[in-house]
C-alpha cells in the first residue's frame, strides 16, 4: 500500500507538525455497525490508514455504536473482516464507542454543572421548529434556563429510566442565533429504551455522535480526525465540545470529499433496502458496492486502493466512472491471472475426419507474458465445443469466425471448416459438422492460404459443467444517487444486472479451483470461483475495460 503519496490533508499535517500544533499522527476509522462497509468506506480507510503509515503513526478502528436501534453484531464482525482484507491493520487498537459511555456521561454532567447544558422537554418536532431556518435565527427553549440542580436531577432520572423515549433530551447551551444550525443548542443525549449489543440494558440514554465522537477521539489520543465533507459544518461543534471539556492535547478535524461513483449508491439506507426487498442476494451480492460484494465478485484490495488513489483526494464534489474501477482490476489481472478456457454458451462441433477413439494433446501457456507460470496440455478429440457467438449461418460484414463453407483457426490446434449445420426441432443451430486440416502445423496451412479468425474451444474430454454469472450495474441511471427517493426506488433498477448462464463448459482444471481464485477465461474476461455457491463462477470484469484513462 502506497505511503509516499501526497494530498491537501498531508500538506495540513506537515504544517501541524512543523508548528507544533500536534506532536504525532494518530488516525482512526469510526464506522457505525448498522450495515456493511462499501467502497466509499474504503476511501476513508485508505486516507486514514495510509496517512498514519506515512508519518509513522498509529491507526485505530473504533465502532461508533451509540445507537442500539440500528446496530448488530453481524455488522461488527463484517467490518473487521473487511478492514483486515483490505490490509489496513488497526495497529493502534480496536475500540468501541460504547466503552466510553461512562466517560461521556461524566462529561455531560460537567457541562450541566458548568451551566453549558440543560434538560429539554420539547419534542423532536418542536426542537426542529424552534431551531429556525438558514436565514432566520432560532428560538430558545422554554426549559433553557433551568437551574443546574434541576438539570442534574432530571438528567440522572433520565439515566435511571424514569422517562419514556422522546420525553426529554439533554442539549448543549450554545447559541440559538448562530448562522451554523448545528450550534443552535444541539441535542447531545436522548432516551432510547433498547438493549445494546455490548452494553445490554445498562443504559437507556445514549450520547449523540457529535458529542461522543470528539470525546472518544481525545481519549484515544487521536491527532487528526479525518472525515468526509458532510461533517464540515459539524466541526465547530466538534471544537466546542473539546474546548468546553478542557482537553489540552486535543484532536483536530479535517474533511475530504466522499467517493461517489456512477450507476451506484453509497447510502446504507438504500443498500439495506436492496437486501431487505431481496433485489440482491444479500450484502455480499457481487453487484453491490459493498466490500464483501466486491470481494465475492473477485476484486482485489490492490485494485480498490489504486482506484481510490487515482481518483484523487480533494474537498470538491466529483463522481468517478464505475468503468475506471473496472479498468483498475483489468490492469492488475492482465498481469496476474492464470489463463483458462471456458465455453459459456456451448455449441457442439464434430470433426468428421478425425478418428473417434483418438485423443491428442496441444501445449498452451498459462500466461502469455509470464513464462514462469508454466504451460499445460489441452486434449483434442473428434467432439469439441465452441462459443455460439463464434458461428453465424449468415455472417455479417467483418465477421471473421466460423460460417458454412468457411474456415477458422482453433487456438493452439487445427484449422477447421464448417461443412454442414444441424438444426433442432425449433430451427436453432444444434451442431456443426466440420473437417480439420490435419496437415496444418501450428495453424499454418501447408498451401499458404490465409485464415483470419481464431477461436477458443474445449474437447468433450476436458470439460466440467458449471454456472457462470455475469454482471452489469444494478442501477440504470448514471447519476442515480441524485435521483433516488423512497417512492421511486425500483424505477431505477436495471433489468439485466444479473445474467446467468447454465451448463457452461469449463476447462476441467477449473473444477478444483478455490473460492476467490481469479482467472482469465481466454477471449471472454476475468472470472472467479464463487465463495457462496458451489459450481458457480462470477465475472469480475470483461477482458478489457472500455474506460480510457486521461
N, C-alpha and C positions, 0 to 999 in steps of 0.2 A: 504494500500500500504506500503510495507516494507521500512523503512527508516534507519535501522541499518545495512544495507549491507555495504560491503567494497570492493573497487577495486582500480586499479592503479590511477584512477583520484582522488579518495578520499585521497590517500597517498600524491599526489601532493598538494592538497588543504590543508591538515594538515600541510605540510611544509610551504606553502604560509602564512598561518595564524600564525604559530609559529615564522616565521622570520619577520613578519610584512609587507610582500610584499603586502598583502591585509588585510583589517580590517573587512570585512564582506563577505558573499557569496550571490551573486545575479546572477541568470542564466536566459537564455531566449531560446525560441524555435522560429526560424525565417523562417517559410515556405514561399515559393513563391506561390501565389494563381493562379497557372496555371494548376491545376489538384487536384484530391482528395488525401488525405493522405493515406498511405499504412502501412503495418506492420513494414516496415523499418523505417518509420517516428515515429512509436510508440516507437522504441528503443531510438531515440533522445529525444522524450518527456519524456520517463521514466528516462533516465540518468539525464536530466536537472531538472526535477521536483523533483525526489527523492533526488538528491544532495542538492538542495535548502532546502528541508524539513529537511534533516539530520543535516544541520548546522544552522537551524533556520533562513534561509534567505528567499528571495523572488524569484518568478518565473514569467517571462514575456512571453506573446505571442506577437510577432511582425511580421507583414506581410511584406515580402520582395517584395513589389510591385514597383519595379524600372524598369519594362519592360512592357509598356502598350500593346504591341503586343500580349502577351500571357495570360494576366490576365483577370479575370472575377469575378463579384460579387457573382456568384453561388459558386465559389470555396472558397471565403472569408467566406461565411455563413457555408459551409460544414466543413471547417477546425475548426471553433469554436465549431460546434456541436460535431465533433469527439473528440476534446480535452476535452470537458466537459463530454462526455460519458465515456471517459477513467478515469475520476475523477481527472484529472490534472488541478485543478483550477488555472488560471493565477492570483494569488493574488498580483503580482507586477504590474499588469495592462495589457491592450490590446493596442497595438500601431501599427502604420503603417509607413513603411519606407518612404512613400511619404510625410508624415507630416514633415519630416526633409529635404525636398528638398531645402528650403530657406537656411538652415544652411549648407547643402552640397555645395551649390553654393558659399556661403561666404568663406568657407574653400578652395574651388577650386581657387577663386580669390587670397586668401592668398598665396597659393603655387605659383601662377603666379608672384605675387609681390615679393616673396622671390627667384625668379629665379629657382623654382623647378618644373615647369610645363610649357608646351608650346602647342600651337595650331599647329596641323599637317595636311597637305593636302594630305598625302598618302592615297591611297585606302586600304580597308581591305586586299586585296590580296598583295599589296605592303608592308604593315606593316608586314605581315606574312613572306614575302620573306626577308625583311631587318632584321628580328628577328634572323636569324641564325639557328644553329642546336644545338643538345645536346653536340656536340663535337667541335663546332666552334662558336665563338662569333658573335654578330650581327653587323650591320652597322648603324651608326647614321643617323637619318632622316635629309634630307637637310634643314628642317624647324626647326631643334632643337635649333638653335642659334638666333632665332627671339628675338627682344628686348622685355622687359617687357611691354612697351607701346603698341607695335603691338599685342602682345599676349592678353593683356586685351581688346583691341579694337575688335579683332577678336572673342574672347570668348563672349563678350557682344553682338556682332552682331549674333553669333550663337544662343544665348538666345532669341534675338529679332526675330528670324525666317528668317533671310536673306539668309540662305544657305539650299540646299536640303539635304535629307538623304544621309549620307555617304560622303558628300563633305569634311567635316572636323571632327577631333576629338581633344579632349584635352588629352595630355599624360603626365604622371609624368616623370620628368627628373631624372633618377636614374643611371643605368649602363648597357650599351649595351654589355659589356663583362662579365656580371655576369654569373656564372655557373647555376644560377636559372633563367630559361627563364621568369618566372613571374616578374622578376625585370628588364627586358630589356625594359625600358621606356613604361610601360603598359598604355593602354588606360584607362582613368578614367571618361570620358564623351563622349557620342555620340549623334548624332542628330537623333531624331525619331519624325516625324510629325504624331502623333496619339493621339486620345483622351484617357485620363487616367480615370480609373473607379472612382477615387476620386477627382483628380485634374482637370478633364475636359480638356480644351485646354490651361491651364495656362502655361504649359511647352512644349517646343519642343526639349529640351536637357535633357538627363537623365543620372544620375551617374551610373557607373558600380558597381556591387555588391562588388567587392574587395575594392573599395573606400568608398562606402556608409556604408558598414557593420561595420567597426571599429568605424566610427563616431557615428553611431546610438548606438552601444554598450556603448561608452564612455558617450554620452549624457544621457543615461538611467541609468547610474551607474552600469552597468554590471561588475561583478568582474571576472567571468570566462566564456569565450566564448567556449562552449563545442560543437565540431562539428565532422563530420565524416572524415575519414582518407584522402580522396581525397583533403582536404584543407590543408594538412600538408605543401605542397610546396608553399602555398599561405601565410603561417604565416609570412615570412619575409616582405611581402608587407603590411600585417595587422599591423605589428610592425612599419614599415616605416611611414605609414600614421599617426599613433598615435604620434610617436616621432616628426615628422616634422610639426604637427599641434599644438604641445605644450601641449598635455593633460598630466596632472600630476597624478591624481587618475584614472589610466587607466585600462582597462580590459586586460586579458591575455588569449590567445587561446591555447587550448589543444585538441587533436584529438583522436578518438576511431574508431575501425573497424566498417564498416557498417554491417547491418544484411543482410545476404544472405540466401536463402532457396531453397532447391531442387525443381525442377519442377516449378519454379516461377521466374518471372522477376519483378524488382522493378522500372525499368525505366519508368517515366511518359510518355515518348515518345511512348513506346510500349504499355503501358496500354491505352493511348489515342487512339492508332491505333486499339486496340481491340474494343473500344467503337465506334469509327467512322466507322469502317467497319462492325459494327453490328455482330461481332463474339460473343459478350456477350450482356446481357440485361442491358446496362448502367454501370456506375461506381460502382453501388451497386449490381451488379450481384454477387450471392453467391460464384461463382468460383474465383472472383477477390481477390487479396491480399489487396485491399483497406479496410480501417476500416469500411466504410459504407457497403461494401460487407460482411465482417466478421460479422458485427452486424446483417445484414439481414439473414445471414447463421445461426445465433444463438450463435456465440462465445461471451464470456463474457470478460470484461476488466481484470478481475482477471486471467483468463486463459492466455490471451495475455501477461500480465506482468509477470506471472510465467514463461512462455515460454522464454521471453526475459532475465529475471534474471538468469534462469538456463542455458541458452545458453552462458552466460558469457560476460564480458566486457574486451576487450583487444585491442591491436593495430594490432594484427596479423589477416590476412585473414582467414576466416573459413566459412563453409556453414552448416547451420542447416538442419536437416532432417525434411521435412514437416510433417512426421508422429509424430514427437515429439510435434508439436503444437496440433495435433490431440490427442495425449496422454494426454496433459495438460487439454484439455476440457473434455475428458472422465473421468479423475481423479476427476474433480470437479463435473460434472453432475451425476456421480455414487452416490454421496452423497446427491445431492440437487434436482434432477429431479423427479417429480411425475411419477409413473408408469401408463401407459395406454396401451390399446390393439389396434393394427392395423393389419388388414389383407391386405397386399399391393397387392398381386396377388390372389384374392379370388377364392376358389373352393367350390361349394355348396355341403353340406353334409345333407342328410335326415336320421334322426334316425327313422327307420321304426317301432320300438317297443315303441316309445314314443308318447303319446296322442297328437293329432293335436291341441287341444284347451288348452293345459296345458302350463303354464309358471312358473318356479320356480327360486329361486334366490340363488346364491352362494356368500359368502362373500370373498373378496380378499383384500389384503393390498395395500395401495397407495405407500408404500415404505417398502421393507422387513427389512431394518436395522433401520428405524426410526418410531417407533410406534406412535409418536406424529403427524405424517402425517395422521393418521386415516385409516379407511377402507371404502370400498364401496361395493354395491351389484351388481352382474352381472347376468342378466337374462339368463335362459337356456330354449330352446324350441326344437321343432321337427326339424326345419330347422336352420342349423348353417353354418358358413363359416370357412374354414381353409386355410392356405397357400398352393398354388400349389406345392411348393417345399417340403412340408411335406408329399407328396404322390408320390409313384413310382409304376408303373404297374409291372415292373421287377426290384426289389430292387438290388442295388449293394452291395457288401460285406461291412458290417459295418453299413448299413443303418438301423436305429432303430425307424423309424417313421411308417407311415401307408402304407400298401400294401394289395392287395387282400388276404383275409384269415388271416390277421394279426391284432393284437390289438395295441392300443396306448392310453396313458392317455390324457385326456383333462384337462388342468390346472384348478385346483380348482373344477372340476366337475366329470364326469364319465369316465369309460374306454369304448372305442368303438371298434367295429370290422368291417372291411370292408367286405361286402358280395357280392356286385355287383358294376360294373363300367359301367356308361352310357356314350356313346360317341356321339359327334355331327356328322354332315354330312361330316366333313373333317377328321374324325378319331381322334379328340382331346378329351381328357377326359373332360366331361361336368359336371358330378355329380357323387357322391358316395352314395350308399345305405348301411347304416351301422345299426348295433344294439348296444345298450348300455347295459352294465352290471349294471342294476338298483339296484342291491343288494350291490354293492361295495361301501363302505363308505370311504371318503377321498382318493379315488383312490386305495384302498386296497381291492383286491378280497377276497371274503369270503373263497374260497378254497385255498388261499395262493399262487396261481400261480404268476409267476414273469412277469411283463410287463415293458419293459425297457424304451421306448420312452415317452416323454411328449411334447405336442404341445399346442399352443395357439389357440383360436377360438373366434368367436362372434356369438351371436344369431341374426337372422334376425330382431328381435325386438330391437336391441341395436346397430344399425349401422347408419352412415351417410356417403354418398358417397363424397369423396374428391380426390384431385390430390396429389400425393406425388412425390417430385423431389429429386433425389439422385445425388451426385456429385463426380467426380474424378478430378485429376489435369488437368488444361486446356492445359498444355504443355506435350509432350510425352518424353522429354529427361530430365534426372536428372540434368544435368549441362547446361540447356538451356540458361542461362544468358550469357554464354561464346560463344554461337554458333549463336545467333541472328544477322542478318543483314537485312537491308530493303528489299532486294530481296528474302529472304528465310523465311520470317515471317510465312507464312501459312504452311510451310513444317513441323513445329514442333507443330502444333495444334492437340490435341487429338480428335479422332472421338467419344469417349464415355465420354466426360467431363460432359455431362448432360444426365441423364436417367429419362424419365417422365413416371410415372405410372398413368393411368386414372382409374376412378371408383373404387378406393380403398375403402375397408370397414373399417371405423374407428369407434372406440367406441363413442357412441352418446355424451358423455360428452365433447368430443373434438370440437363439433360444436360451443360451446361458449368460446373456448379458445381465449385469447387475442393475438394480434400480438406480436411476440417476446417471448411468454411464452414457456418454454422448458419442454420436456417430454422424458422419456424413453419409447419407444414402446417395450414392452417385447419381448425378443429374436431377436429384429430387429436392434435397435440402438437408437440414440438420435435425436429428431426432434423438429422443432419449427414452429409455425404458421407464414406464410409469411406476411410481412408488406406491400407488394406491390399488391398482387393479392388475392382476396377472394377465399376461398375453396382450398387453397394450403398449404401443409406442406413441409418444406425443411429439408433434412437430415443435421444434424450438423456433426455427426461422427458415425462410426459403433459402435456396442455395446462395443467392446474392441479394442483398437489400437494394431496394430501389432508391434509397436515400443517397444523395450526393453531398458529402461534406464540402463546405466552402474552403 
